Amino acid sequence: MRAKKVDINRWLDRSKRNGERAKRLALLSQLSQVLNSTLDPKEIRRRAMEAATRLMKAEVGSLLLVNEEKHRLYFEVALGERGENLKMISLNLGEGIAGWVAQYGKPLVVNSPEKDCRFFKGVDERTEFKTRNIICVPVRVKEKIIGVLEAINKKGKGKFNQEDLSLLISLADQVAIALDNSRLYQELEEMFFQTAKSLADAIEKRDPHTGGHTQRVTRYSQAISKYLPLTHLEKKWVKITSVLHDIGKIGIEDYILKKPEPLSPKEFEIIKRHSKMGAEIIEHIRPLREIIPGVKYHHEQVDGKGYPDGLKGEDIPILAKIVAVADTYDAMTTDRPYRKAMDKKIAIDELKRCSGTQLDGEVVKAFIHAYQNGEI
């Protein structure tokens, strides 16, 4: 009877361990999906740390990235009580547990770091943090080590084991995939932006009176966006919209664009077509459809007296409102053949005067905040 009781206890213990492992595998799957649901590198790194901390049931998690030029390893992100301290520390390749893993590409579980000659006490000394134990694995992209994922201090004074190591290696593989996808996306996005910028520059060269206009409007628009409740993606659309806001001028005759005197009423009606033509051009580029409203309506006014459709107030898209303020300020503060540039302070006063009638009040406030902070 006693032997049978022992067997039942063993079975219950094994069943409990299997249940715990199943839960952790489910958590790993969930965390992997979360990691790969964004292409923002900063967000990926933050999520990686949250994932490592939760999966390992640790006090602190860190992602250390390799800087090849300096041959150093940087604490890119860290979570936990000492997270902000850890973020500022760097190691030489080969220095400390993390440096060793980065250099040799082998995972480590160290439950008695004070007895391990590879352990670097300097991190603990600088952060006033006591490392009891550490688990550390390389992050590889196509056999190249780009960083190290680690968890420090198992909660409940426990120790890291081989099961922990297996799970953290799997998580590191997912982190590597997410980071590499993000890198590829960033490269494509940069190439796309540079192409758009080159196109805008080529169009601008046709108008000798507005040199640098696109670059300035883009800079002003991005500064404005910092002071508005926009998402990271919306801020990207602001950047691209401002670069391409005048793309429709490609369809305007040179004699109008290059005219050194003020335009006649008939010529002004022709130049007004550029916003609608710009929208029609962009309509054929599927990834740019989000910016069509910004390009088409950046000459609308909140009182309904703008063009091309006479939209009012909230009917005007936020992208268009931002570019409108940036565009108006640049037009006032740059020289034209028929008038000199307006003083910046006078131009700011003019923006305030037009706030709520021609220009959106909240966007004008954001512009003034950026201006006062030296960003414009």
C-alpha positions in Angstrom: 0.0 0.0 0.0 2.8 2.4 0.9 4.6 1.8 -2.5 1.4 2.6 -4.3 1.0 5.9 -2.4 4.5 6.9 -3.4 3.7 6.2 -7.1 0.6 8.4 -6.9 2.6 11.2 -5.4 5.2 10.9 -8.1 2.4 10.9 -10.7 0.8 14.0 -9.2 4.2 15.7 -9.0 4.9 14.9 -12.7 1.5 16.0 -13.7 1.9 19.3 -11.9 5.3 19.8 -13.7 3.8 19.0 -17.1 1.0 21.4 -16.4 3.4 24.2 -15.5 5.5 23.5 -18.6 2.3 23.6 -20.8 1.4 27.0 -19.3 4.9 28.3 -19.9 4.8 27.1 -23.5 1.5 28.7 -24.0 2.9 31.9 -22.5 5.9 31.7 -24.9 3.6 31.4 -27.9 1.5 34.3 -26.7 4.6 36.5 -26.1 6.0 35.5 -29.5 2.8 36.7 -31.2 3.0 40.0 -29.2 6.7 40.5 -30.2 5.9 40.0 -33.9 2.8 42.2 -34.0 4.8 45.4 -34.4 7.6 46.7 -36.6 8.7 49.5 -34.3 12.2 48.5 -33.1 11.9 50.4 -29.9 8.6 48.7 -29.1 10.1 45.3 -30.0 12.9 45.8 -27.6 10.6 46.8 -24.8 8.3 43.9 -25.4 11.3 41.5 -25.5 12.2 42.6 -22.0 8.7 42.2 -20.7 8.6 38.7 -22.3 11.9 37.6 -20.8 11.0 38.9 -17.3 7.6 37.2 -17.4 8.7 33.9 -18.9 11.7 33.5 -16.6 9.7 34.8 -13.5 12.7 37.1 -12.9 13.2 40.4 -11.1 15.0 42.0 -14.1 15.2 41.4 -17.8 17.7 43.0 -20.2 18.4 43.1 -23.9 22.0 44.0 -24.7 22.8 44.9 -28.3 26.2 44.6 -30.0 27.8 47.7 -31.4 30.2 46.2 -34.0 32.2 49.4 -34.6 33.0 49.9 -30.9 33.1 46.2 -30.0 30.9 46.8 -27.1 27.6 45.5 -25.7 25.0 48.0 -24.6 22.1 47.6 -22.3 19.5 48.8 -24.8 16.5 48.1 -22.5 16.0 46.8 -19.0 13.0 46.2 -16.8 12.6 45.8 -13.1 13.4 48.0 -10.1 16.9 48.8 -11.4 15.9 49.0 -15.1 16.6 52.6 -15.6 20.1 52.2 -14.1 20.9 49.2 -16.2 20.0 51.0 -19.4 23.0 53.3 -19.2 25.7 50.6 -18.9 27.9 49.1 -21.6 30.4 46.2 -21.6 33.3 45.2 -23.7 32.7 42.0 -25.8 33.9 39.2 -23.5 33.4 41.2 -20.3 31.0 39.8 -17.8 28.5 36.9 -18.3 26.6 38.8 -21.1 29.9 39.8 -22.8 31.1 36.2 -22.7 27.8 34.9 -24.3 28.0 37.6 -27.0 31.6 36.8 -27.8 31.3 33.0 -27.8 27.7 32.5 -28.8 26.9 30.0 -26.1 24.1 30.2 -23.5 24.8 30.3 -19.8 23.0 29.6 -16.6 24.9 30.9 -13.6 23.3 30.3 -10.2 26.3 31.3 -8.2 27.8 34.3 -10.0 30.1 35.3 -7.2 31.9 32.0 -7.8 32.2 32.4 -11.6 35.3 34.2 -12.9 33.3 35.5 -15.9 31.0 37.5 -13.6 31.5 41.3 -13.7 30.8 42.9 -10.4 31.0 46.4 -11.8 27.4 46.4 -12.9 26.2 45.5 -9.4 28.4 48.2 -7.9 27.2 50.9 -10.2 23.6 50.1 -9.8 23.5 48.9 -6.2 21.9 45.8 -7.5 22.6 42.3 -6.1 22.8 39.6 -8.7 21.9 36.2 -7.2 21.7 34.3 -10.4 21.5 34.9 -14.1 20.5 33.2 -17.3 21.8 34.6 -20.6 21.4 33.5 -24.2 22.7 34.9 -27.6 20.3 36.6 -30.0 21.2 35.6 -33.6 20.2 36.8 -37.0 21.4 34.4 -39.7 24.2 33.1 -37.6 25.3 36.6 -36.7 25.1 37.5 -33.0 23.4 40.9 -32.7 22.8 40.9 -28.9 22.1 39.0 -25.7 18.9 38.3 -23.9 19.1 37.8 -20.2 17.1 37.5 -17.0 18.4 38.1 -13.5 17.3 36.8 -10.1 14.6 34.1 -10.2 11.7 35.3 -8.1 11.2 33.5 -4.8 14.9 32.9 -4.4 14.7 30.0 -6.9 17.3 29.0 -9.4 17.3 29.0 -13.2 17.4 25.5 -14.8 17.7 23.8 -18.1 13.9 24.2 -18.8 14.3 27.9 -18.3 17.3 27.9 -20.7 15.3 26.0 -23.4 12.4 28.5 -23.2 14.7 31.6 -23.2 16.6 30.3 -26.2 13.2 29.9 -28.0 12.2 33.4 -27.0 15.5 34.8 -28.2 14.9 33.2 -31.6 11.6 35.1 -31.8 13.2 38.4 -30.7 15.8 37.9 -33.4 13.1 37.4 -36.1 11.1 40.5 -34.8 14.3 42.7 -34.8 15.3 41.5 -38.3 11.8 42.1 -39.7 11.9 45.5 -38.2 15.3 46.3 -39.7 14.2 45.2 -43.1 11.1 47.3 -42.8 13.1 50.3 -41.6 15.4 50.0 -44.6 12.5 49.8 -47.1 10.8 52.7 -45.4 13.9 54.8 -45.5 14.4 54.0 -49.2 10.8 54.9 -49.9 11.1 58.2 -48.0 14.3 59.1 -49.8 12.6 58.3 -53.2 9.7 60.6 -52.2 12.1 63.3 -51.1 14.0 63.1 -54.3 10.8 63.4 -56.3 9.7 66.4 -54.2 13.1 68.0 -54.7 12.9 67.5 -58.5 9.5 69.2 -58.5 10.7 72.1 -56.3 13.6 72.8 -58.7 11.0 73.8 -61.3 10.0 76.7 -59.0 13.0 79.0 -58.4 11.1 81.1 -55.8 10.5 78.3 -53.2 14.0 76.8 -52.7 14.0 74.6 -49.6 10.3 74.9 -49.1 9.6 71.2 -48.9 12.4 70.6 -46.4 11.2 73.4 -44.2 7.5 72.4 -44.2 8.6 68.9 -43.4 10.7 70.1 -40.4 7.9 72.4 -39.1 5.2 69.7 -39.6 7.3 67.1 -37.6 7.9 69.6 -34.9 4.2 70.4 -34.7 3.3 66.6 -34.5 5.3 66.3 -31.2 2.8 68.5 -29.4 -0.3 66.8 -30.7 -1.9 63.5 -29.5 -0.8 61.5 -32.5 0.3 57.8 -32.7 3.7 56.8 -33.9 2.2 55.8 -37.2 0.3 59.1 -37.6 3.6 61.0 -37.1 5.1 59.0 -39.9 2.2 60.0 -42.1 2.8 63.6 -41.2 6.4 63.3 -42.4 5.5 61.7 -45.7 2.5 64.1 -46.3 4.6 67.2 -45.7 7.3 65.9 -48.2 4.7 65.2 -50.9 2.2 68.0 -50.2 3.1 69.9 -53.4 3.6 66.9 -55.6 0.6 68.1 -57.7 2.7 71.0 -59.0 4.2 68.5 -61.4 1.1 69.2 -63.5 1.3 73.1 -63.4 2.8 74.9 -66.3 6.3 76.4 -65.9 5.2 79.9 -66.8 3.0 80.0 -63.7 5.4 78.3 -61.3 8.3 80.6 -62.4 6.3 83.8 -62.7 8.2 86.5 -60.7 5.1 88.7 -60.2 1.9 87.9 -58.2 -0.4 85.5 -60.1 -3.5 86.8 -61.9 -6.9 85.5 -60.7 -7.0 83.0 -63.6 -3.5 81.8 -62.9 -4.3 81.4 -59.2 -7.3 79.2 -60.2 -4.8 77.0 -62.2 -2.3 76.8 -59.3 -5.1 75.8 -56.9 -5.5 72.6 -58.9 -2.2 71.2 -57.6 -3.7 69.9 -54.4 -6.3 67.8 -56.2 -3.8 66.7 -58.8 -1.4 65.6 -56.0 -4.2 63.5 -54.5 -4.9 61.9 -57.9 -1.2 61.0 -58.4 -0.9 59.4 -54.9 -4.1 57.5 -55.4 -2.3 55.1 -57.7 0.3 54.2 -55.0 -1.5 51.9 -52.6 0.9 52.3 -49.6 0.4 56.1 -49.7 -3.4 56.2 -49.6 -3.4 57.3 -46.0 -1.8 60.6 -46.9 -4.2 61.5 -49.7 -6.5 63.6 -47.4 -3.4 65.5 -46.2 -2.2 66.3 -49.7 -5.6 67.1 -51.1 -6.9 69.3 -48.3 -3.8 71.2 -47.0 -5.2 74.4 -48.5 -8.6 74.1 -46.8 -9.5 76.6 -44.0 -11.5 75.9 -40.9 -14.0 78.6 -41.8 -14.7 76.8 -45.1 -13.1 79.4 -47.4 -10.3 77.2 -48.6 -9.9 74.9 -51.5 -10.5 72.5 -53.3 -13.8 71.5 -51.5 -14.4 74.2 -49.0 -14.3 71.9 -46.0 -14.9 73.3 -42.5 -13.6 72.7 -39.0 -13.5 69.0 -38.0 -14.2 67.9 -41.6 -10.6 68.8 -42.4 -8.2 65.9 -41.8 -5.5 66.5 -39.1 -2.7 65.8 -41.6 -4.0 68.7 -43.8 -4.3 71.0 -40.8 -0.7 70.4 -39.7 0.7 70.9 -43.2 -1.5 74.0 -43.6 0.1 75.7 -40.6 3.6 74.7 -41.6 3.0 75.8 -45.2 1.5 79.2 -44.1 4.4 80.0 -41.8 7.0 79.1 -44.4 5.2 81.2 -47.0 5.2 84.2 -44.7 8.9 83.9 -43.6 10.6 83.4 -46.9 11.5 86.0 -49.6 9.5 86.1 -52.8 10.3 88.3 -55.9 7.3 90.5 -55.2 7.7 90.8 -51.3 10.3 90.4 -48.6 10.1 87.7 -45.9 8.1 88.6 -42.8 9.8 88.8 -39.4 9.3 85.5 -37.5 7.6 87.2 -34.5 5.2 89.0 -36.8 4.5 85.7 -38.6 3.7 84.1 -35.2 1.3 86.9 -34.5 -0.3 86.3 -37.8 -0.8 82.6 -37.1 -2.5 83.5 -33.8 -4.7 86.0 -35.7 -5.7 83.3 -38.2 -6.2 80.6 -35.5 -9.8 79.4 -35.5 -10.7 81.0 -38.8 -8.1 80.0 -41.5 -6.0 77.7 -39.4 -6.9 75.1 -36.7 -6.4 76.5 -33.2 -4.9 73.3 -31.6 -2.4 73.0 -34.4 -1.4 76.6 -34.1 -0.9 76.1 -30.3 1.3 73.1 -31.1 3.3 75.1 -33.6 3.9 77.9 -31.0 5.0 75.3 -28.4 7.5 73.9 -30.9 8.7 77.5 -31.8 9.1 78.5 -28.1 11.1 75.3 -27.5 13.5 76.2 -30.3 12.4 73.4 -32.6 11.3 75.8 -35.3 
